[in-house]
Every structure is written in C-alpha cells, then in structure tokens.
Amino acid sequence: MTRLILASGSPRRSQLLSDAGYRFEVIPPHDSAEADAPRLPDPTSLVCDLARRKAEDVVKRLAGEPQPSWVLAADTIAECGGQVLGKPDDAADARRILEALSGTRHSVLTGVCLWRSDQPAPAECWHAESQLEMDRLGDRWLEDYLASGAWEGKAGAFGYQDGLVFVRIVAGSESNVVGLPLDEVRAMFQRVGWNGLRDES
Ligand SMILES: Cc1cn([C@H]2C[C@H](O)[C@@H](COP(=O)(O)OP(=O)(O)OP(=O)(O)O)O2)c(=O)[nH]c1=O
C-alpha cells in the first residue's frame, strides 16, 4: 500500500483525516513553501497555488525515498466582498478580520493538492467552497473573543469547530470550512485508486 503523507501542520486537518478513518503520516511543509508565493488576487487561484506549493515542498523532500508516497496538502482562506482573509498575524489583525466579516455573508475556500512523490506534477489540484453568514459582532463580545486567543492559527480569525453561535454555514460542508473537504478528498482518492483506510487489510 502506497503510504499517504499529510503535508500539513494543522491539527484540525490531521483530526479530520484521522476521524475519516485514513492511515497517514504527517510531514508539515516548510514555511518557505508559502513565503515567496504571489498574493494572487483570485481566491480560488490563491488557495490552489498555496496547496500546490505546500505539496511540492514535501514531494521534493521525499525525492530519495525507495517507495513513492501520496502527498496531500491544503490551504484555507475566508473571502468577503473580494477581500482575502487568512490567518491573523496578531490580535489587532484578528480584530480587523472579524470586523470585516461581522454581519456579512462570506465564503471559506479550501484548495487541495494530491501529488505522488515520484511524479513531476500533481495528480489532482482543486478547491471547494462553503458559504457562511456571521451575525453582527458586539464590541463586548469581540473584546472577550480577542482576549481568548481562540482566533489564533485560523483563517478568518474564527474556528467553526469551536461551536460558535455567531456564524452559520448556509452552503457547502463543515469539513471544508475547518480545512479539509472530506467528501471531495474521498472522491479524489478513488479517482487515483488509493484506499488507505485503517480497517482495510
Ligand atoms: C475557517 C476556519 C479555518 N480553520 C483553520 C484550518 C487551517 O488550519 C487554518 C488555515 O490556515 P492554512 O494556512 O490553510 O493552514 P495551516 O497554516 O493551519 O497549516 P498548513 O499550512 O501546515 O496545512 O485555519 C479552522 O480551524 N476553523 C475554521 O473555521
């Protein structure tokens, strides 16, 4: 069985893939994988490009391995009114992002890339999108949320998995919002003929 490498340092992505029953190893991409990426204006192109760069970083590190591996990478952003909102740099940036999302309908997009480490190019590179709506955030609530630090490491400065009552999904999947669209990932594995479920022989 060809092994699967999750090229991600995101605990949420590891949890989603593990809860879906897949056997995999984790090799986080280097930060440099994204460092020189162009800030593409189109959100779809941006998340696909970043997912590809993350996968490519790990594929290159596997070059000397005797057996090929499947490498899976992803990138998630929020998008509101054409503005791309990624992970906040600090509390002030988290405030800026949440104030932009407050009281709006917005999207969360995840780009996914699957690359076999002995191949010169990815087997799959695509994106999934979910639509969400967020209540208008009160100042007091916003101060408390910013002080909690729950925004750290999360695109859009919120974690849908945290059971937040102020944001709802109106279209698309929850797993896509949290960082890995599982239905599409499952279909992708079938297309490339990989079935690395833990309970398979
Ligand atoms: C919108 C949203 C994002 N997120 C997280 C998923 C991702 O971890 C993160 C988006 O940042 P990413 O840059 O996509 O991923 P990452 O830096 O966390 O990890 P890596 O690049 O190594 O794969 O935001 C949530 O946990 N909940 C949410 O509701």
The ligand as an ORCA input file, in Angstrom:
! r2SCAN-3c Opt
* xyz 0 1
  C     -12.253     28.921      8.645
  C     -11.519     28.012      9.580
  C     -10.161     27.764      9.421
  N      -9.527     26.916     10.309
  C      -8.090     26.651     10.196
  C      -7.758     25.478      9.266
  C      -6.308     25.742      8.956
  O      -5.512     25.105      9.952
  C      -6.187     27.252      9.067
  C      -5.963     27.879      7.708
  O      -4.580     28.088      7.541
  P      -3.747     27.313      6.422
  O      -2.632     28.198      6.021
  O      -4.643     26.752      5.369
  O      -3.161     26.024      7.154
  P      -2.180     25.984      8.403
  O      -1.162     27.067      8.313
  O      -3.008     25.918      9.654
  O      -1.497     24.558      8.245
  P      -0.661     24.025      6.985
  O      -0.366     25.187      6.089
  O       0.581     23.428      7.595
  O      -1.549     22.985      6.335
  O      -7.419     27.753      9.584
  C     -10.205     26.319     11.369
  O      -9.584     25.580     12.158
  N     -11.533     26.543     11.521
  C     -12.235     27.365     10.676
  O     -13.458     27.573     10.875
*
